[in-house]
């Protein structure tokens, strides 16, 4: 019998609901291996193809449960929370508690098809960990620089405080450099060819190359570049309907915020030094598009270029039809 289990995951607890197409069962347990065993025993679960487990991507809190059940052979789906929110609205489900949320997730998993969650190799997870730590340290560095700027407005002597902040910034710089080296080494261990091929793309640096390999490996989960673009959340999202609705378009944002930010930063350089990206940027600016919109379009193009060089094992060549495979745009 087909069953869908919905997990509403928090730091300490899991609300689990089982839906068989007619009835619900619910329990609350701790977010730990003991709690997972309690779920399996209480619901009498087994790694059956007819049984699926669905949960929202909640930062890092969902990972223990996703990895545990995936390693035991269960079919696991990790879903963007925005999808669950919109699904709840479509079903006119207004109340919100952990118990109700788990039932909504179970209902979603029963009716909707989502990609199957896969365990990430340890090296990939380490790269992601280093990159997220680098991002946090960069934010701390910016905060310290802002505090130094604020100190510059003081009339009293604050040189000792300024020196302390500068020492902290220098220490952060050292840690960032070390983590970037570690991420680069791990990326090359996974695929040196892919890593250096990505670096041949003008505007793309070591951090973006490591991120793409750490998150996507050899792009085996994607057949076309537009799938990668959609996953990251930089695909166009037009707002048009009939003859009267002509809203301002945007990007979907239903993806990975970290990768989206890294590609946007890379687009600042690519819009100047990557010939095809520069042509796209200049064309959009001439059409009157805002600079941010043009840079997002460049981010989209960069993601497609990265997909191509990794997926097909090529170095970037601006004079070669890298975006066509058998005459079809990829």
Wavefront OBJ file of the C-alpha trace (Angstrom):
o trace
v 0.000 0.000 0.000
v 1.263 3.437 -0.927
v 2.184 5.565 2.072
v 3.607 9.035 2.377
v 5.385 10.172 5.536
v 5.709 13.902 6.118
v 8.350 15.309 8.469
v 8.126 18.766 9.991
v 11.665 19.139 11.309
v 12.990 21.529 13.939
v 16.309 21.624 15.759
v 15.120 19.377 18.600
v 12.005 17.561 17.352
v 10.262 15.963 14.407
v 6.518 15.896 13.861
v 5.871 12.882 11.636
v 2.594 12.137 9.841
v 1.741 9.076 7.752
v -0.900 9.363 5.023
v -2.177 6.322 3.099
v -4.611 8.169 0.850
v -7.431 8.190 3.395
v -6.208 8.369 6.985
v -3.456 10.085 8.945
v -1.320 8.911 11.827
v 0.862 11.327 13.770
v 3.598 11.297 16.369
v 6.179 13.688 17.754
v 9.691 12.579 18.622
v 13.215 13.913 18.982
v 15.371 14.813 15.999
v 17.966 12.089 16.627
v 18.717 8.482 15.617
v 16.649 7.289 18.598
v 13.749 9.388 17.368
v 14.122 8.010 13.856
v 13.982 4.462 15.199
v 10.873 5.419 17.166
v 9.219 6.556 13.913
v 10.153 3.333 12.112
v 8.854 1.133 14.943
v 5.682 3.130 15.638
v 4.602 3.240 11.994
v 6.000 -0.230 11.198
v 7.973 1.146 8.264
v 10.249 -0.734 5.895
v 12.285 0.428 2.859
v 9.436 -0.326 0.463
v 9.222 1.469 -2.939
v 5.615 2.317 -2.063
v 6.754 4.229 1.024
v 8.233 7.705 0.648
v 9.435 10.261 3.165
v 9.123 13.982 2.428
v 10.521 16.900 4.395
v 11.289 20.565 3.883
v 14.835 21.834 3.423
v 15.220 23.619 6.758
v 18.796 24.869 6.738
v 20.781 22.042 8.340
v 18.144 20.659 10.724
v 16.648 18.261 8.168
v 19.974 16.723 7.150
v 20.273 14.174 9.973
v 16.859 12.712 9.197
v 17.355 12.822 5.413
v 20.754 11.122 5.586
v 19.606 8.533 8.130
v 16.551 7.329 6.188
v 18.356 7.544 2.842
v 21.174 5.356 4.201
v 18.568 2.804 5.347
v 17.185 2.479 1.818
v 14.057 4.643 2.122
v 12.898 6.911 -0.699
v 13.465 10.431 0.615
v 12.433 13.775 -0.875
v 13.741 17.125 0.387
v 11.473 19.928 -0.836
v 11.831 23.688 -1.041
v 9.652 25.148 1.797
v 8.097 27.610 -0.649
v 6.528 24.715 -2.548
v 4.871 23.432 0.626
v 3.651 26.918 1.498
v 2.069 27.381 -1.913
v 0.606 23.882 -1.848
v -0.984 24.659 1.506
v -2.516 27.815 0.037
v -3.915 25.915 -2.944
v -5.568 23.467 -0.521
v -6.973 26.391 1.535
v -5.231 25.112 4.659
v -4.887 28.191 6.867
v -4.085 26.857 10.327
v -0.394 26.349 11.091
v 0.995 24.051 13.762
v 3.814 21.525 13.609
v 1.282 18.706 13.547
v -0.724 20.259 10.727
v 2.444 21.064 8.796
v 3.570 17.424 8.940
v 0.198 16.345 7.551
v 0.424 18.890 4.723
v 3.918 17.647 3.838
v 2.662 14.039 3.873
v -0.230 15.011 1.575
v 2.172 16.815 -0.745
v 4.479 13.798 -0.865
v 1.519 11.518 -1.650
v 0.291 13.600 -4.599
v 3.390 15.268 -6.044
v 6.533 13.911 -7.655
v 9.865 15.262 -6.439
v 13.488 14.278 -7.152
v 14.858 11.588 -4.871
v 17.316 12.776 -2.240
v 20.798 11.291 -2.516
v 23.550 11.049 0.060
v 26.362 13.461 -0.710
v 29.939 12.104 -0.632
v 31.997 13.345 2.314
v 34.308 15.490 0.175
v 31.354 17.332 -1.334
v 29.927 18.041 2.118
v 33.305 19.309 3.334
v 33.532 21.716 0.403
v 30.054 23.032 1.165
v 31.015 23.422 4.819
v 34.164 25.378 3.971
v 32.319 27.647 1.537
v 29.511 28.412 3.997
v 32.113 29.188 6.673
v 33.926 31.509 4.245
v 30.646 33.299 3.554
v 30.073 33.795 7.296
v 33.624 35.095 7.773
v 33.206 37.533 4.883
v 30.125 38.944 6.577
v 32.049 39.307 9.849
v 34.861 41.079 7.989
v 32.395 43.517 6.451
v 30.867 44.255 9.859
v 34.299 44.973 11.320
v 35.171 47.283 8.431
v 31.903 49.140 8.998
v 32.770 49.543 12.677
v 36.175 50.961 11.765
v 34.469 53.423 9.457
v 32.156 54.414 12.301
v 35.170 54.917 14.585
v 36.623 57.328 12.055
v 33.772 59.694 12.875
v 34.694 59.843 16.569
v 36.464 62.881 17.942
v 38.069 61.038 20.872
v 41.149 58.815 20.599
v 40.008 55.315 19.576
v 43.215 54.135 17.930
v 43.524 51.117 20.253
v 40.036 49.937 19.273
v 40.796 50.490 15.598
v 43.973 48.415 15.889
v 42.043 45.610 17.598
v 39.494 45.527 14.781
v 42.278 45.515 12.176
v 43.933 42.553 13.899
v 40.619 40.700 13.839
v 40.215 41.454 10.121
v 43.750 40.207 9.413
v 43.025 36.988 11.322
v 39.790 36.484 9.366
v 41.663 37.015 6.089
v 44.107 34.253 7.023
v 41.265 31.846 7.863
v 39.423 32.651 4.619
v 42.566 32.015 2.568
v 43.169 28.691 4.319
v 39.579 27.526 3.820
v 39.681 28.522 0.151
v 42.836 26.424 -0.280
v 41.182 23.445 1.421
v 38.067 23.756 -0.756
v 40.235 24.027 -3.865
v 42.251 20.921 -2.944
v 39.101 18.881 -2.301
v 37.557 20.065 -5.600
v 40.642 18.961 -7.494
v 40.565 15.595 -5.741
v 36.989 15.133 -6.945
v 37.766 16.241 -10.505
v 40.864 18.262 -11.334
v 39.818 18.445 -14.996
v 36.414 19.960 -14.170
v 37.930 22.379 -11.670
v 40.502 23.791 -14.091
v 38.041 23.785 -16.996
v 35.688 26.001 -14.987
v 38.580 28.363 -14.232
v 39.057 28.898 -17.988
v 35.750 30.803 -18.036
v 36.529 34.551 -17.757
v 34.960 35.991 -14.605
v 34.827 32.707 -12.702
v 37.197 32.283 -9.763
v 38.297 29.458 -7.507
v 35.451 29.903 -5.033
v 32.742 29.535 -7.690
v 34.587 26.582 -9.262
v 34.772 24.827 -5.877
v 31.118 25.604 -5.173
v 29.900 24.141 -8.454
v 31.907 20.943 -8.024
v 31.072 20.667 -4.324
v 27.342 20.994 -4.926
v 26.930 19.321 -8.317
v 29.936 17.076 -8.973
v 29.957 16.171 -12.667
v 26.417 17.536 -13.230
v 25.076 13.979 -13.320
v 21.742 15.100 -11.848
v 21.033 17.506 -14.724
v 20.428 16.763 -18.397
v 20.191 20.389 -19.526
v 21.623 23.654 -18.303
v 18.172 25.118 -17.713
v 17.636 22.503 -14.984
v 20.754 23.750 -13.206
v 19.642 27.365 -13.619
v 16.235 26.524 -12.167
v 17.782 24.663 -9.230
v 19.969 27.637 -8.336
v 17.026 30.008 -8.708
v 18.160 32.388 -11.444
v 15.648 31.421 -14.117
v 13.373 34.205 -15.447
v 9.991 34.581 -13.745
v 7.764 36.751 -15.986
v 4.537 38.296 -14.697
v 2.109 38.569 -17.575
v -1.520 37.604 -17.920
v -4.058 38.604 -20.552
v -3.865 42.155 -21.869
v -3.842 44.035 -18.567
v -1.268 42.329 -16.334
v 2.272 43.339 -17.238
v 4.118 43.123 -13.958
v 7.814 43.579 -13.499
v 9.586 40.283 -14.116
v 12.002 38.744 -11.669
v 13.901 35.517 -11.032
v 12.343 32.507 -9.375
v 14.557 32.538 -6.195
v 13.296 28.990 -5.508
v 16.797 27.654 -5.208
v 20.154 27.859 -3.482
v 20.736 31.349 -2.096
v 24.488 30.840 -1.601
v 25.128 29.788 -5.209
v 22.886 32.563 -6.495
v 24.930 35.137 -4.566
v 28.276 33.710 -5.731
v 27.223 33.743 -9.384
v 25.963 37.313 -9.061
v 29.330 38.405 -7.660
v 31.073 36.593 -10.523
v 28.810 38.370 -13.020
v 30.367 41.724 -12.037
v 33.662 40.559 -13.539
v 32.163 38.451 -16.329
v 30.154 41.420 -17.643
v 33.502 43.113 -18.393
v 35.927 40.329 -19.317
v 33.788 37.422 -20.617
v 33.067 38.289 -24.254
v 29.677 36.565 -24.568
v 28.563 37.792 -21.148
v 29.700 41.333 -21.998
v 27.684 41.265 -25.226
v 24.611 40.143 -23.307
v 25.133 42.775 -20.605
v 25.685 45.607 -23.092
v 22.669 44.572 -25.169
v 20.365 44.609 -22.147
v 21.704 47.950 -20.937
v 21.087 49.454 -24.404
v 17.512 48.185 -24.174
v 17.078 50.207 -20.988
v 17.258 47.317 -18.507
v 18.496 48.064 -15.004
v 22.102 47.061 -14.268
v 20.971 44.514 -11.667
v 18.639 42.842 -14.162
v 21.444 42.677 -16.713
v 23.824 41.176 -14.139
v 21.264 38.521 -13.215
v 21.035 37.598 -16.904
v 24.844 37.325 -16.936
v 24.639 35.060 -13.848
v 22.250 32.845 -15.780
v 24.645 32.687 -18.727
v 27.609 31.930 -16.456
v 25.734 29.007 -14.924
v 25.119 27.630 -18.424
v 28.764 28.012 -19.358
v 29.865 26.241 -16.180
v 27.371 23.455 -16.846
v 28.760 22.947 -20.350
v 32.437 22.754 -19.425
v 31.764 20.334 -16.550
v 29.114 18.194 -18.220
v 31.019 17.743 -21.493
v 34.587 17.946 -20.180
v 35.633 20.972 -22.241
v 37.669 24.067 -21.676
v 35.893 27.322 -22.343
v 36.354 28.635 -25.878
v 34.525 31.869 -26.812
v 34.905 31.046 -30.521
v 33.407 27.557 -30.228
v 29.695 26.665 -30.137
v 29.947 25.423 -26.581
v 26.261 25.931 -25.919
v 25.063 23.601 -28.657
v 24.908 19.858 -28.573
v 23.769 18.223 -31.832
v 22.317 21.530 -32.891
v 20.264 21.955 -29.732
v 20.925 24.809 -27.306
v 21.896 23.398 -23.907
l 1 2 3 4 5 6 7 8 9 10 11 12 13 14 15 16 17 18 19 20 21 22 23 24 25 26 27 28 29 30 31 32 33 34 35 36 37 38 39 40 41 42 43 44 45 46 47 48 49 50 51 52 53 54 55 56 57 58 59 60 61 62 63 64 65 66 67 68 69 70 71 72 73 74 75 76 77 78 79 80 81 82 83 84 85 86 87 88 89 90 91 92 93 94 95 96 97 98 99 100 101 102 103 104 105 106 107 108 109 110 111 112 113 114 115 116 117 118 119 120 121 122 123 124 125 126 127 128 129 130 131 132 133 134 135 136 137 138 139 140 141 142 143 144 145 146 147 148 149 150 151 152 153 154 155 156 157 158 159 160 161 162 163 164 165 166 167 168 169 170 171 172 173 174 175 176 177 178 179 180 181 182 183 184 185 186 187 188 189 190 191 192 193 194 195 196 197 198 199 200 201 202 203 204 205 206 207 208 209 210 211 212 213 214 215 216 217 218 219 220 221 222 223 224 225 226 227 228 229 230 231 232 233 234 235 236 237 238 239 240 241 242 243 244 245 246 247 248 249 250 251 252 253 254 255 256 257 258 259 260 261 262 263 264 265 266 267 268 269 270 271 272 273 274 275 276 277 278 279 280 281 282 283 284 285 286 287 288 289 290 291 292 293 294 295 296 297 298 299 300 301 302 303 304 305 306 307 308 309 310 311 312 313 314 315 316 317 318 319 320 321 322 323 324 325 326 327 328 329 330
